Amino acid sequence: MRTDGSDQEGRDTPPGPVTPPGTVTHESRRDAGKGAHSTRDALDGAITAIAAAGCETPRLDAELLLAHVLGVSRERLLTDRDLVVEGPAVRAFQNAVRRRAVEREPVAYIVGRRGFRRLELAVDRRALVPRPETELLVELAAAKLPRGARVLDVGTGSGAVALALKDERADLHVTGSDLSEAAIELARANARRLSLEVRWMCADLFAGVEDEFDAVLANPPYVAESERTSLAPEILRHEPHAALFAGEDGLTAIRALLAQVADRERVRLIAVEIGAGQAPAVVKLTRGAGFQAVRTERDLAGIERVVVGER
């Protein structure tokens, strides 16, 4: 997970079915002054406000918010010169811009969805916003696991990893677990909407979990307490702290995870997402847990982002 907030809005995916709070019309521009605004004018004002607040992608943010309010795709927003913002949409867009600029709320929480691999997930404050770098866990597992393997996604949050893996490898038996019951409720709702069969459980790492899994994928908390003050407002103010922080060095949850998996000899593969600079320590911990073949995988920014262990 990046800590500067710049990946909060990440991938632009077409909006799913929504009930737009305003009305999209094709009035001429000369009629737009009758309580309505052109999309260009609305965007210009929003971009100025969001940029002044210090957000790193003000134009993208404004476009995603306005597309959401109008219930159109971002592509249509940028190409349909006859669209105007009027009626309830004016107030709805102003409120969305305020939440982004003043409250620094992530765009994903404001619009209520986020793209992840081939899926569009519902997201809210019950779980972290799915990050692009976390897709590495899915990519590695989808390519490596044998047919019919049983997989546990630890710290599933919104269910992003478990659902994406099941979507791409229907043959796998996938379970998602999380300490947060609220997060599990969100994951279940995503599974129902996407019609993907994944089992869910509320658990603290492996406590009460049967020894039935061939592989473990994990995106545990790994932000050090010392980094708290350096986090972007989008993260610190809005995302669940229990899913972020893991002791003074950020490794408390990872140490516990690997200590518990050491006794589960059926687990032949483990892949753990880590923070920048944590690779040497986590590689050592993974070897200590009995995984002889250990390697790291880098994200698109070149950071060692996932530690993979096999035995």
N, C-alpha and C positions, 0 to 999 in steps of 0.2 A: 504494500500500500504506500503510495506517495503521500507525503505529509504537507505539501504546499497547496493543496486544494485544486490544483490545475487539472486533475483528472476527474473532478466531480461530475462534469457534464459530458465528458468523453464522447462516445460514439453517438452520432445522430441517427436515430432510427425512426421510421415513419410512425406517427402516432397511431395507437390502436383505436378501437371504437370509443368515442367519447360523446358526451352530451355537451356541446359547446355552450358556454355561458352567454355568448353573444350571437350575433347574426352575421353571416358572410353574405354580402350583397355585391351586385355589379352595377352600382350607381356610377354615374359619370363623375369625374373629378370636380366638376363645378358644383355638383350637389353635395359633395362631401363635407361642405362647411355647415350643413344643417344638423349640428349635433354629432357629426361623424368626422373621422380623421382618415386620411390615406394611410396605408400601411407604412409607407416610407416615412411620413412624419412621425407616426407612432414609434417606429423603430429608432429613428434618430434621437428622439427624446429619451428613450429607454437606454440606448447605448451610452449616451452622455451620463446618465445617472449611475449606471452599473460600472462604467469605467471610473467615475469619480470615487466610487466606493473601494476601488482597488482590486476588483475582480479581474482575472487574467484574460478572460475570453468574453468581453462584453458584447461583441456583435453576435457571436454564436448563442450566448445566453439569451439575448433579446429575441433572436429569431425563433429559438425553441419555445420560449414562453408565449410569443404571439401566435405561433402555429398551434400551440396547445389551446390557447384561449379561443381561437377561431375554429378549431376542429378540422384543420387542414394539414397537409404535409408541409414540411419546410420547403420542398421544391416548389409547390404551388404558391406558397407565400412569396417566394422570390421571383416567380415568373408571371403571375397573374397581376397585371397592372391595374385591374379594375377593382380589386378587393379593397374594402374599406372597413374600418373599425367603428362600430356604432352601437347604440343601445347598451345593454348590460355588459357587452364586451369591453367597453371603455373602462368601466370601473374594475372589472375583473383583471384586465391587463395592468392597470395601475397598481392593484394590490399585489399581483405577481412580481412586478418590478420592485415594489417596496420590500417584499420578502427577500428578494435576491440582493438588492443594493443595501438596504438598511439592516436587515437581520442576517444577511450573508448566508441564507439558507441554500443548500445545494439545489440546482435546477431539477435534479432527479426527484427530490422530495416534493418540490412544488408541482411538477407535472404528474408525479405518482408512478413513474415507470422508468426503466433503464434497459437498454439493449445489452445482451450478453451472449456471445457466440451467435447462434441462429435464433435465439429466443428474445422475447420482450417480457421482462419481469415487472410485476408490481413491486414498488419499493416504498418504504416509509421509515419512520424513526425507530421501528422495532429492530432494524438490522442495518448493517453498514451498506452504503451504496456499492454495488458490485464494481470492481475495478478491472480495467483491461488486462493488467498483469496477472490477475487471478485466472484468466483463461488458460494460462500455461498449465495449470493443474489438469484441466480437461484435455488439453491437447496431448499431454504426456500419457495420461491414462488411456485415452481412446486408442492411441497408437500401440501401447505396450501390453495391455491386459488380454489374457486369453479368453476365448469365448466362454460365456457362462460364469465368469468370475463374480465373486461376491465382494462388493466394495462399500466401505464406510467413509462418508464425507463428514469429518469432524469439524464442528463450528460452521454449520451449513448456512446460518443466517437466513437470507431470503430464499435459500435453496438453489442458488445460481449454479454451483458446481455440480451438485447431484442431478439437477434437472437437465443441464446441458449435456452431461455425460449420458444420461438415459436417452436423451433425444438423439444423440449421435451413435450410441451403441445400445440398441434396444435389447440385445442379448444379455446384457449385464444385469445382475441383481443389485440394485443400488439402495442404500440406506443413508439418510441424512440425520445427523444428531446435533443438538445444540443445548447449552446449559439454560438458555432463555426459552421459556414456554411461549412468550410472545413472538419470538422469532420463528419457532416451529409452526405457530398458527399462520404466519405469513407465508412460510414455505409450503404448507399444505394448500393454502388458497391458490398459490401459483401453480401447484401441481394439478389441482382440479381444473383451473382455467385452461391449462395447456394439455390436459388429458394425458399426463405422463404418470406412469405407475412407479412411484418411489415410496419406500417405507420411511416413516419419520419417528424419531424418539427423542425425548428430553433426557439428556444425560450429561454428567460432568466427566468429560473425556471418556474413559472406558468403564467407569463405575456402573455396575449393573448390566453391562453390555456382554452378550454371549460371545464366546470365542468361535466365531463362524466366518470371519472375513479373510479373504485372500489379499486384499489391498486396502490401504488407508490413505486417504487424501485429507489434508488439513490446512486450514487457513486460520490459525489461532491468533489471539492477541499477541502482538510483538513490538509494540511501541514502548520504549523506556520512559519511566516517569520523568527522567531528566529532559526529555524532549517535549514535555507537555506544553511549555510556554512557546515553543517554536511551531506548533501546529497551526494550520490555517484556520480562520474562524469557522469556515464551512464544516470542518471536522470537529473542532473542539466544542462548538456551541450546539451542534445538532445531532451528531452521530453517537450511538450508545458507547459510553466509556468502557463498559465491561468487555466489549468486543475489541477494544483498542489497546489498553494498557496492560503490561505484564511485568511489573516489578521494576527495580532499579536499572537493570540491564536489558529489559524487554524479553528475557528468555524464560521467565518463570513457567509459563504455560507450555512452552516447547520442551523444557526439561521434564516436566511431569508427563507429557504425552509420550516422549521417547522412553522414559523409565517404565511406563506402563505397557508399552507395546513390546518391550524386550522379552516379556514372558509369554507373548502370544506368537508361538513359533509358526502358526498357520499363516500369519501375515508375511507374504513373500516380497511385497513392495510397499514402500511408504514414500509419499511426496508431500513436503511441507513448505508452504510459502513463508518467506522470511523477510526481514528488513535489510536495508542497505548496511553492509559491514558486518552482518551476523553470520555470514557463510562459514568462516573458519571454525567458530565455536559450535555451530549446528552440525557441521560435517563430523566433528569429533564426537559429539553426542550421539549421532546416528550410528557411527561405527561402534561406539560403546554399547549400543542397544542390540548389537549382533548382526548388523547389516554390513556384509563384507564389501560389496560393490557400492560405493557412494560417489555421487557426482553432483554438480550444480548446473542449473540452467539459467541463462540470462534472459531478462525481459527486453523489450524493444529499446529501452534506454541504456542497455548494456550492463544493468545491475544484476548481480547474482541474486535471483529472486526465488528460486525453488531448489531445495535440497532433495535429491532422490536417492533412496537406499534400496538395495535388493539383496536377497539372500535365498 
